[in-house]
Amino acid sequence: MTEPAPTIVWFRQDLRVADNPALAAAAALGPVLPIYVLDDAAAGERAVGGASRWWLHHSLDALSRRLAKLGAPLVLRRGGAAAVLERLAAETGARGVFWNRVYEPAAAAVERDLAQRLMRAGREARAFSASLLFEPEDIVTKDGRPYQIFTPFWRACLAAPEPARPSPAPRKLAAPRAVPTGDRLDDWGLLPTKPDWAGGLREAWLGGGMGPGEAGAARRLAAFLDDALARYGGDRDRPDRDGTSRLSSHLHFGELSPHQLWHAARAAEAARDDAGLPGGAEAYLRQLGWREFSAHLLHRVPSLPDAPLRANFARFPWRRDKKALRAWQRGLTGYPLVDAGMRELWATGWMHNRVRMVVASFLVKHLLLPWQDGERWFWDTLVDADLANNAASWQWVAGSGADAAPYFRIFNPTLQGEKFDPDGAYVRRWVPDLARLPDRFVHRPAEAPESVLSDAGVALGKSYPRPIVEHAAARSRALAAFAAIKGSAQA
């Protein structure tokens, strides 16, 4: 009997086997050939940043082991994805290629190219929905336009049919008799070696079984639902508390689907309601809504990562100051909360969301440096670097994006620290130079008497920098710059 032709499943930002519609559909037809293509050369597509490459290595390793146990090993190949998959389909006699949609513009262009190649060869090309709760085509205004403001966008999402319930992982997969050769993961060089700067990432993410991979994502989700979801509304702005889910990397790489997260949070809230306890899911799912909003926006506006959404911001008088940019990147601004955030980012590849807003505001409003400089730094240093989230969030802070923060909202990093890190625990962890300062001065070392600094072992300008810019003067400068473009045409 002739073996059925295999179906290639092209893995991308869906590195999981549960709730993976492309994999499930292929498995229902017969033999499955899973493949991941490292395509750094796609036209217009950014190469994966350094920290994300580290996460990707471990996530692919976890996926490879999981698929092997199910019976269908993962094949790794490198090159232009459309051409690689076209050749592989011909090499294996595959009936076609199945994949889950990616909504980034360059990735979507590769999908279209692949579909055309497959159809010319008489092979099937099928794309599934798996990485968003709602398709961009489905959430539009009454006149068919994309939403520009988050609140009505989220209202429309909540009024839409509820996201489908997640499907279970297949119990086993059939592989073709002849599995083609592929690359070795270690040969891709995704992990840093000379120098090996990933020690902090390993310490932050590989312990406790909640690191990269589908199993780690499931454990982290369970821990969050069990311990922190009910407190999320109050704790999510506190970097000194473990009040967030830390699921952003798992979501970006698709180790966890948004459908899984949505229904798990709803179920946890329902269970707490039945027990007469507070829920917390609404506040958390709203943050998931911002992820949706950003993805929909990028889908409609391909230039979002590079150009201001509001046309008048093309005239903004940004400064160019390499020294100030370097101080910000290294966490040497003289503002403890900003420096703590930037040092946490460098050490772990992650930063608390409240602190992300503060450090971003500091870059674009205190230093008047282009938001693109910050967006690119985050892209390279975040393990959860997501093109849509990153670009939309930076434009939101800068005031140039959709539903942007008002231009006059300029975070005072000292007051932000005192409000959201009142005892200085977060600053003391990431800026140990200031660990011995009393609470009163831990966010204001430049205002501490010399005797207090001496007792704490702080030498301003030596062991810890003086502020590189004065807040009141920086605020006035920023307001003047924003006022200069305020009257120009809006996007």
C-alpha positions in Angstrom: 0.0 0.0 0.0 1.3 3.4 -0.9 2.0 5.7 2.0 -0.1 8.9 2.0 1.8 12.0 1.1 3.0 13.9 4.1 1.8 17.4 5.0 4.5 19.9 6.0 3.6 22.0 9.1 5.6 25.2 9.1 6.2 26.3 12.7 6.9 30.0 13.3 5.5 32.0 16.3 3.5 29.0 17.4 6.1 26.8 19.0 3.6 24.4 20.7 1.7 21.3 20.0 -1.5 22.1 21.9 -4.1 24.4 20.4 -2.1 24.4 17.2 -4.8 24.3 14.4 -2.2 23.9 11.5 -0.7 20.9 13.3 -4.1 19.4 14.2 -5.4 19.7 10.6 -2.2 18.1 9.1 -2.3 15.3 11.6 -5.9 14.4 10.6 -4.7 13.8 7.1 -1.8 11.4 7.7 2.0 11.8 8.1 3.2 15.1 9.4 6.6 16.8 8.7 7.2 19.6 11.2 9.7 22.2 10.0 11.1 25.4 11.4 12.9 27.8 9.0 15.4 30.4 10.3 14.8 33.1 7.8 16.9 36.2 8.7 17.0 37.4 5.1 13.3 37.8 4.4 12.7 41.1 2.5 12.0 43.8 5.0 12.0 41.5 8.0 14.2 42.3 11.0 16.7 39.7 12.2 15.7 38.3 15.6 17.4 40.4 18.4 20.1 38.9 20.6 18.1 38.2 23.7 15.2 36.7 21.6 17.7 34.5 19.8 18.6 33.0 23.1 15.0 32.3 24.0 14.3 30.9 20.5 17.1 28.4 20.9 15.7 27.0 24.1 12.1 27.1 22.8 13.1 25.2 19.6 14.9 22.7 21.7 11.8 22.1 23.8 9.6 21.8 20.8 11.9 19.4 19.1 11.9 17.1 22.1 8.1 17.3 22.4 7.5 16.5 18.7 10.0 13.6 18.8 8.1 12.0 21.7 4.9 12.3 19.7 6.6 10.6 16.7 7.3 13.4 14.2 10.7 15.0 14.6 11.3 18.7 13.9 13.3 19.5 10.8 15.4 22.6 11.0 16.5 24.5 7.9 17.9 27.9 7.2 17.3 30.3 4.3 14.4 32.1 2.6 11.3 30.4 4.0 9.2 30.3 0.8 12.1 28.8 -1.3 13.1 26.4 1.4 9.6 25.1 1.9 9.0 24.9 -1.9 12.1 22.7 -2.3 11.2 20.6 0.8 7.7 19.9 -0.6 9.2 18.8 -3.9 11.8 16.7 -2.1 9.3 14.8 0.0 6.3 14.7 -2.3 4.3 16.6 0.3 0.6 17.3 -0.5 1.1 20.8 0.8 2.2 23.1 3.6 0.0 24.2 6.5 0.9 27.1 8.8 -0.6 29.5 11.4 -0.8 33.1 10.3 1.8 35.7 11.4 0.5 39.3 11.0 3.8 41.2 10.7 4.0 42.7 7.2 7.2 41.0 6.0 6.0 37.7 7.4 2.6 38.0 5.7 4.4 38.7 2.4 6.4 35.5 2.8 3.1 33.6 3.3 1.7 35.1 0.1 4.9 34.2 -1.9 4.8 30.6 -0.5 1.1 30.2 -1.3 1.7 31.2 -4.9 4.7 28.8 -5.3 2.7 25.9 -3.9 -0.4 26.5 -6.0 1.8 26.7 -9.2 3.1 23.2 -8.2 -0.4 21.9 -7.6 0.2 21.6 -3.8 -2.1 22.8 -1.0 -1.4 25.9 1.0 -3.5 26.5 4.1 -3.2 29.2 6.7 -4.9 29.0 10.1 -5.6 31.5 12.9 -3.8 30.8 16.1 -1.8 33.8 17.4 -4.5 36.4 18.0 -7.9 36.3 19.8 -9.6 38.1 16.9 -8.7 38.4 13.3 -7.8 42.0 12.1 -10.5 41.8 9.4 -13.2 41.1 12.0 -12.6 44.0 14.4 -13.3 47.2 12.5 -15.5 50.3 12.9 -19.0 50.5 11.3 -17.4 52.0 8.2 -14.9 49.2 7.9 -11.9 51.1 9.2 -9.4 49.9 11.9 -9.8 51.3 15.3 -7.3 54.1 16.3 -8.4 54.2 20.0 -8.0 51.3 22.4 -11.2 51.6 24.5 -13.7 51.3 21.6 -11.4 48.7 20.0 -11.6 46.5 23.2 -15.3 47.2 23.5 -15.8 45.8 20.0 -13.6 42.8 20.9 -15.7 42.0 24.0 -18.9 42.3 22.0 -17.6 39.9 19.4 -18.2 36.1 19.7 -16.0 34.7 22.4 -12.6 33.3 21.2 -12.8 29.6 20.4 -11.9 27.2 23.2 -8.3 25.7 22.8 -7.9 22.3 21.4 -5.8 19.6 23.2 -2.4 18.4 22.0 -2.4 15.3 19.7 -1.6 12.1 21.5 0.7 11.0 18.7 1.9 12.0 15.3 2.7 9.9 12.2 6.0 10.8 10.5 6.8 10.0 6.9 8.9 6.9 6.4 11.8 9.0 5.1 12.4 12.1 7.2 14.7 14.6 5.4 17.8 15.8 7.0 18.0 19.2 8.7 20.4 21.5 10.5 21.6 21.0 14.0 20.2 23.6 16.3 23.6 24.2 17.9 25.0 25.1 14.5 22.7 28.1 14.2 24.7 30.1 16.7 21.6 31.4 18.5 23.4 31.3 21.9 26.1 33.8 22.6 29.6 32.4 23.2 32.3 35.0 22.8 31.4 36.7 25.0 28.8 34.7 26.7 26.6 37.5 28.1 23.6 35.3 28.8 24.4 34.3 32.4 21.7 36.6 33.8 19.1 35.2 31.3 19.9 31.7 32.4 19.5 32.6 36.0 16.3 34.5 35.4 14.5 32.0 33.2 15.9 28.5 33.3 15.2 27.7 37.0 12.0 26.3 38.4 10.8 24.6 35.2 9.1 27.8 33.9 11.6 28.7 31.2 11.3 28.6 27.4 9.0 26.0 25.9 5.4 24.9 26.1 5.8 23.0 29.4 7.4 26.1 31.0 4.6 28.3 29.7 2.0 26.0 31.2 3.7 26.0 34.6 4.1 29.7 34.6 0.5 30.3 33.7 -0.7 27.9 36.4 1.5 29.6 39.0 0.2 33.0 38.0 -3.5 32.0 38.0 -3.0 30.3 41.4 -1.2 33.1 43.1 -1.2 36.5 41.4 -4.3 36.9 39.2 -6.5 37.9 42.0 -4.0 40.6 43.0 -3.2 41.7 39.5 -5.3 44.9 39.4 -3.4 46.3 42.4 0.0 44.7 42.0 0.7 45.0 38.3 2.2 48.5 38.7 4.5 47.5 41.5 8.0 46.5 40.3 8.9 45.6 43.8 6.2 42.8 43.8 5.8 39.6 41.8 2.5 40.8 40.5 2.7 40.2 36.7 2.4 37.0 34.7 5.8 37.2 32.9 4.1 35.3 30.1 4.9 37.8 27.3 7.8 35.7 25.9 5.7 32.6 26.0 3.0 34.4 24.1 5.3 36.0 21.5 6.9 32.7 20.6 3.6 30.9 20.7 4.4 28.4 23.4 1.1 29.5 24.8 -1.9 30.6 22.7 -4.0 33.6 23.6 -7.0 31.3 23.5 -5.5 29.2 26.2 -4.7 32.2 28.3 -8.2 33.8 27.8 -10.1 30.7 28.8 -7.8 29.8 31.7 -8.1 33.3 33.2 -11.9 33.2 32.7 -12.1 29.8 34.4 -9.9 30.9 37.3 -12.1 33.9 37.8 -15.2 31.9 37.7 -13.8 29.5 40.3 -13.0 32.4 42.6 -16.4 33.9 42.1 -18.0 30.6 43.1 -15.9 30.7 46.3 -16.9 34.3 47.0 -13.4 35.6 46.3 -12.3 38.5 44.1 -11.4 37.6 40.5 -8.9 39.8 38.7 -9.3 38.5 35.2 -10.8 41.6 33.6 -7.8 43.8 34.4 -5.4 41.1 33.1 -7.4 40.3 29.9 -7.4 44.1 29.1 -3.6 43.9 28.9 -4.1 41.0 26.5 -6.3 43.4 24.6 -3.4 45.8 24.2 -1.4 43.0 22.6 -4.3 42.5 20.1 -4.6 46.3 19.5 -0.9 46.5 18.6 -1.0 43.5 16.3 -4.1 44.8 14.4 -2.4 48.2 14.1 0.8 46.9 12.6 -1.2 44.7 10.3 -2.8 47.8 8.9 0.2 50.2 9.2 3.4 48.4 8.1 5.6 51.4 8.7 4.7 51.5 12.4 8.2 50.3 13.7 10.0 53.0 11.8 7.9 56.0 11.1 5.6 58.1 13.4 1.9 57.3 12.9 1.0 60.9 13.3 2.5 62.8 10.4 3.3 66.0 12.4 5.9 64.0 14.4 8.0 63.8 11.3 9.0 67.4 12.2 9.8 66.8 15.8 13.1 68.3 16.8 14.8 65.2 18.2 18.3 65.5 19.5 21.3 63.3 18.7 23.4 62.6 21.7 25.4 59.3 21.7 26.7 59.9 25.3 23.2 60.4 26.7 21.9 57.4 24.8 24.7 55.2 26.1 24.0 56.4 29.7 20.4 55.4 29.3 21.3 52.0 27.8 23.7 51.2 30.6 21.5 52.4 33.5 23.7 55.4 34.4 21.3 58.3 34.2 21.3 59.2 37.9 17.6 58.5 38.2 17.4 55.3 40.3 14.1 53.9 38.9 15.3 54.4 35.3 18.7 52.9 36.0 17.1 49.9 37.9 14.9 49.2 34.9 17.7 49.4 32.4 20.0 47.2 34.4 17.2 44.6 35.0 16.7 44.6 31.2 20.4 44.0 30.5 20.7 41.3 33.1 17.4 39.3 32.5 16.1 40.4 29.0 12.9 41.6 30.7 11.6 44.7 32.4 8.5 45.4 34.5 5.8 47.1 32.4 5.4 50.2 34.6 9.2 50.7 34.5 9.2 50.3 30.7 6.9 53.3 30.5 9.1 55.3 32.8 12.4 54.5 31.0 10.7 55.1 27.6 9.3 58.5 28.7 12.7 59.4 30.1 14.4 58.7 26.8 12.0 60.6 24.5 10.9 63.4 26.8 13.8 64.0 29.3 16.6 63.4 26.8 14.6 64.2 23.6 16.1 61.3 21.8 14.2 59.6 19.0 11.8 56.8 20.1 13.3 54.7 17.3 16.5 54.5 19.3 14.7 53.0 22.3 12.6 50.7 20.2 15.7 49.2 18.5 17.4 48.8 21.9 14.4 47.0 23.3 14.2 44.8 20.2 17.8 43.6 20.8 17.7 43.2 24.6 14.1 41.9 25.3 13.4 38.2 25.4 9.8 39.1 24.6 10.6 41.5 21.8 7.5 41.6 19.7 7.4 43.9 16.6 3.9 45.1 17.1 3.9 45.5 20.9 7.3 47.2 20.9 6.6 49.7 18.1 3.1 50.5 19.3 4.2 51.0 22.9 7.1 53.3 22.0 4.9 55.4 19.8 2.3 55.5 22.5 4.8 56.9 25.0 6.3 59.3 22.4 2.9 60.7 21.6 3.2 59.8 17.9 1.1 56.7 17.8 -2.5 55.5 18.0 -4.3 56.3 21.2 -1.1 58.0 22.2 -0.3 59.3 25.7 -0.9 63.1 25.8 2.3 65.0 25.0 2.2 66.9 28.3 2.3 63.6 30.2 5.9 63.5 31.3 6.7 61.0 34.0 8.7 62.3 36.9 11.0 59.3 37.4 11.6 60.2 41.1 7.9 60.4 41.9 7.2 57.3 40.0 9.8 55.5 42.0 8.4 56.7 45.3 4.9 55.8 44.3 5.4 52.3 42.8 8.6 51.3 44.7 8.0 53.0 48.0 10.5 51.1 50.1 13.1 51.1 47.3 13.2 47.3 47.1 13.3 47.2 43.3 16.0 49.9 43.1 18.1 48.2 45.8 18.0 44.9 43.9 19.1 46.3 40.6 21.2 49.3 41.7 23.1 47.8 44.6 25.2 51.0 44.7 22.2 52.6 46.5 21.2 49.6 48.7 22.3 51.2 52.0 20.6 54.5 51.5 17.6 55.2 53.7 14.1 55.0 52.1 13.8 58.7 52.1 16.7 59.1 49.7 16.8 55.9 47.8 15.0 57.6 44.9 16.7 60.9 45.5 20.4 60.2 46.1 21.4 63.6 44.6 19.4 65.3 47.4 20.9 63.3 50.2 23.2 65.1 52.6 26.9 64.2 52.2 26.9 62.5 55.6 24.0 60.2 54.5 25.8 59.4 51.3 29.0 58.7 53.1 27.4 56.3 55.6 25.7 54.5 52.7 29.0 54.2 50.7 27.7 56.3 47.9 30.0 58.7 46.1 28.0 60.7 43.6 29.7 61.1 40.3 31.9 58.0 41.1 30.1 55.0 42.5 26.8 56.3 41.2 26.2 59.1 38.6 24.7 62.5 39.2 21.5 63.1 37.2 22.4 63.6 33.5 19.6 66.1 33.1 17.5 68.1 35.6 13.9 67.1 35.7 12.2 70.6 35.6 14.5 71.9 32.9 14.0 68.7 30.8 10.2 68.9 31.2 10.2 72.5 30.0 12.4 71.7 27.0 10.1 68.8 26.1 6.9 70.8 26.3 8.4 73.5 24.1 9.4 70.9 21.5 5.9 69.4 21.5 4.3 72.8 21.3 6.4 73.5 18.2 4.7 70.7 16.3 1.3 70.9 17.9 -0.3 73.1 15.3 0.9 71.1 12.3 -1.4 68.7 10.4 -2.3 65.5 12.2 -2.2 62.1 10.6 
